[in-house]
């Protein structure tokens, strides 16, 4: 009889282990499905096409996070405004899940809709901020919005808590923009966002990005921005195409094992388009 009790206890233990294994498998499958759904939802909300304007070069890249559920919040956008100028936006929703991906879609759609009423960057971010506050969500978003006149190169921008963009000119100058920024969207009522005006020179580039591009386990934001500044400077001086620069910037983020989504929007004006820049030497 003692042997039978021992056998029964062993069978019960095996059954419990089998149940725990099945539960772990189910959780892993659920997590994988959630990741795939969040990525598919996010990709489906990003623009399929970019404006085609003579002399204006636009390029975008997006890379999902490398680990876990860290997907869903980053976006980029470029669209033609009612007056013929080009609206450019890039942003990042707080949170990394399906809810963040859905909220990202609301922010991007809200920006586009409100841009038909006003495309002045500061006012547009202010109105978008008020719109998000009415949604009652606990999420918030950082964002940079630019309005570019391709005919003159005049570029106006406003920033809501977002990481600064990078610029470079064909004569070898490059750096990180020092535009004054305001708080993220969806946190504080009645915010005034400062507008900064620049002129995008012939052959110059602007690189808009999210923090997943310039921050990782082995890379600080400062070092990551310096890395993008170097790449943008090389591209502008050499007359490299916007798509090559965008690819190199994303490759640099992937090379340091970024743990967050990474989105890049490159804007160039009237520069020669010469393929090249394979991302070599992008390690900090």
C-alpha positions in Angstrom: 0.0 0.0 0.0 2.7 2.6 0.7 4.0 2.1 -2.8 0.6 2.9 -4.2 0.5 6.1 -2.2 3.9 7.0 -3.5 2.8 6.3 -7.1 -0.4 8.3 -6.6 1.6 11.3 -5.3 4.0 11.0 -8.2 1.2 11.0 -10.7 -0.4 14.0 -9.0 2.9 15.9 -9.1 3.3 15.1 -12.8 -0.2 16.3 -13.4 0.5 19.5 -11.7 3.7 20.1 -13.6 1.9 19.4 -16.8 -0.8 21.9 -15.9 1.8 24.5 -15.0 3.6 23.9 -18.3 0.4 24.3 -20.2 -0.4 27.5 -18.4 3.1 28.9 -19.1 2.8 28.0 -22.8 -0.6 29.7 -23.0 0.8 32.9 -21.4 3.7 32.9 -23.8 1.4 32.4 -26.7 -0.9 35.2 -25.4 2.1 37.6 -25.0 3.3 36.7 -28.5 -0.1 37.4 -29.9 -0.4 40.7 -28.1 3.0 41.8 -29.5 2.0 40.8 -33.0 -1.3 42.6 -32.7 0.3 45.8 -31.3 2.9 45.8 -34.1 0.2 45.2 -36.7 -2.1 47.9 -35.2 0.7 50.4 -35.1 2.0 49.7 -38.7 -1.6 49.9 -39.9 -1.9 53.4 -38.4 1.3 54.8 -39.9 1.0 56.6 -43.3 1.3 54.4 -46.4 2.5 57.2 -48.7 4.4 60.4 -48.3 3.9 63.7 -50.2 5.7 63.9 -53.5 7.0 67.5 -54.0 9.6 68.5 -56.5 12.9 69.2 -54.7 11.7 67.8 -51.4 13.1 64.5 -50.2 11.3 62.6 -47.4 12.3 59.3 -46.0 11.0 57.3 -43.0 12.0 54.2 -41.1 10.4 52.4 -38.2 11.8 49.5 -36.1 9.7 47.8 -33.4 11.2 47.2 -29.9 13.5 44.2 -29.5 12.1 42.9 -26.3 8.8 42.2 -24.6 5.7 44.3 -25.1 7.6 47.5 -25.8 5.7 48.3 -28.9 2.9 50.5 -29.9 3.5 54.2 -29.2 5.8 55.8 -31.9 4.6 57.4 -35.0 5.7 59.7 -37.9 3.6 61.5 -40.5 4.0 63.8 -43.5 1.1 65.4 -45.4 0.1 68.3 -47.6 -1.6 71.2 -45.8 -4.5 73.1 -47.4 -2.2 76.0 -48.4 0.2 73.7 -50.1 2.9 73.6 -47.4 3.9 70.3 -45.9 3.1 69.2 -42.3 5.6 66.9 -40.6 5.1 65.2 -37.2 6.8 62.6 -35.1 5.9 61.5 -31.6 5.8 58.9 -28.9 2.9 57.8 -26.7 3.6 56.9 -23.1 3.1 53.2 -22.7 4.0 50.1 -24.7 1.0 48.0 -25.4 -2.1 47.8 -27.6 -3.7 50.7 -25.7 -0.7 52.9 -26.5 -0.9 51.9 -30.2 -4.6 52.8 -30.3 -4.0 56.1 -28.5 -1.2 56.9 -31.0 -3.7 56.5 -33.8 -6.0 59.1 -32.1 -3.2 61.6 -31.6 -2.0 61.3 -35.2 -5.6 61.5 -36.6 -6.3 64.5 -34.3 -3.3 66.3 -35.5 -4.2 65.8 -39.2 -7.8 66.9 -38.6 -6.9 70.0 -36.7 -4.3 70.9 -39.3 -7.1 71.6 -41.7 -8.2 74.4 -39.3 -4.8 75.7 -38.3 -1.4 74.6 -39.3 0.5 77.1 -37.2 2.6 74.7 -35.2 2.2 76.2 -31.7 -1.6 76.6 -32.1 -1.9 73.2 -33.6 -0.1 71.5 -30.7 -2.2 73.6 -28.2 -5.5 72.5 -29.8 -4.3 68.8 -30.0 -3.4 69.0 -26.3 -6.9 70.2 -25.5 -8.5 67.5 -27.6 -6.5 64.8 -25.9 -7.6 66.1 -22.5 -11.2 65.6 -23.4 -10.6 61.9 -24.2 -10.2 61.1 -20.5 -7.2 58.9 -21.1 -4.4 58.5 -18.6 -1.9 58.3 -21.5 0.0 61.3 -22.9 2.2 61.9 -25.9 5.3 63.8 -26.9 5.4 65.3 -30.3 7.2 67.6 -32.7 5.2 69.3 -35.5 6.8 71.2 -38.4 5.3 73.3 -41.2 7.6 73.5 -44.2 7.3 75.7 -47.3 9.2 73.7 -50.0 9.3 76.8 -52.3 11.3 78.9 -49.8 12.7 76.4 -47.3 11.1 78.3 -44.4 10.4 75.8 -41.7 8.4 76.5 -38.5 8.4 74.0 -35.6 7.0 73.5 -32.1 7.8 70.8 -29.6 5.7 69.1 -26.9 8.0 67.3 -24.6 9.7 65.5 -27.5 13.4 64.8 -28.0 15.0 67.5 -30.2 15.7 67.0 -33.8 19.0 67.0 -35.6 20.1 69.3 -38.5 22.9 69.4 -41.0 23.9 71.7 -43.9 25.8 71.0 -47.1 28.7 73.2 -46.0 29.5 70.8 -43.1 27.7 72.3 -40.2 25.5 70.1 -38.0 24.0 69.9 -34.5 21.0 69.3 -32.3 18.2 71.9 -32.4 17.8 74.0 -29.3 14.2 74.9 -29.8 12.3 75.7 -26.7 9.8 72.9 -25.9 6.6 72.7 -23.9 5.0 69.9 -21.9 3.8 66.7 -23.5 0.3 66.5 -24.9 -2.6 65.4 -22.7 -1.2 66.5 -19.3 -1.8 70.2 -18.7 -4.5 72.6 -19.8 -4.1 75.8 -21.8 -0.5 75.4 -22.8 1.3 77.8 -25.2 3.9 76.1 -27.4 6.7 78.3 -28.7 7.3 78.3 -32.4 10.8 78.4 -33.8 11.5 79.4 -37.4 14.4 78.2 -39.5 15.3 77.9 -43.2 16.1 74.6 -44.6 19.0 75.3 -47.0 19.7 73.6 -50.3 21.3 70.2 -49.7 20.5 70.4 -45.9 18.7 67.8 -43.9 16.6 67.6 -40.8 16.3 64.3 -38.9 13.2 63.9 -36.7 13.3 60.9 -34.4 12.0 59.2 -31.3 14.0 58.4 -28.2 14.3 54.7 -29.1 16.7 55.8 -31.8 19.1 57.5 -29.5 18.8 55.7 -26.2 19.6 52.1 -25.3 21.3 49.8 -22.7 24.8 50.9 -23.9 23.9 54.4 -25.2 22.9 57.6 -23.5 20.6 60.1 -25.2 23.5 62.6 -25.5 25.8 60.0 -27.1 22.9 58.8 -29.3 22.2 62.3 -30.5 25.9 62.9 -31.2 25.8 59.7 -33.3 22.9 61.0 -35.4 24.6 64.4 -35.8 27.7 62.7 -37.2 25.6 60.7 -39.7 23.5 63.7 -40.8 26.7 65.8 -41.3 28.2 63.0 -43.4 25.0 62.7 -45.5 24.6 66.5 -46.1 28.2 67.1 -47.1 28.3 64.0 -49.4 24.9 64.7 -50.9 23.6 61.3 -49.8 19.9 60.5 -50.3 17.4 60.8 -47.5 16.5 57.1 -47.6 20.2 56.2 -47.1 20.4 58.5 -44.1 17.2 57.2 -42.6 18.4 53.6 -43.0 21.8 54.4 -41.4 20.2 56.1 -38.4 17.9 53.1 -37.7 20.8 50.7 -38.2 22.7 52.7 -35.6 19.8 52.2 -33.2 19.6 48.5 -33.8 23.3 48.1 -33.4 23.2 49.1 -29.8 20.2 46.9 -29.0 17.4 49.5 -28.6 14.7 48.4 -26.2 12.0 50.8 -27.4 10.3 51.6 -30.7 12.4 53.6 -33.0 11.0 56.0 -35.7 12.9 58.3 -38.0 11.7 61.0 -40.4 14.4 62.6 -42.7 13.6 65.8 -44.5 15.9 67.1 -47.3 15.6 70.0 -49.8 17.0 70.2 -53.3 20.1 68.1 -52.5 21.7 65.7 -55.0 20.5 62.1 -54.4 23.5 59.8 -54.4 22.9 56.3 -52.9 25.4 55.3 -50.2 26.0 55.4 -46.4 25.7 51.8 -45.3 25.7 52.6 -41.6 29.3 51.7 -41.0 31.0 53.3 -38.1 27.8 54.2 -36.3 28.9 52.8 -33.0 29.4 55.5 -30.4 
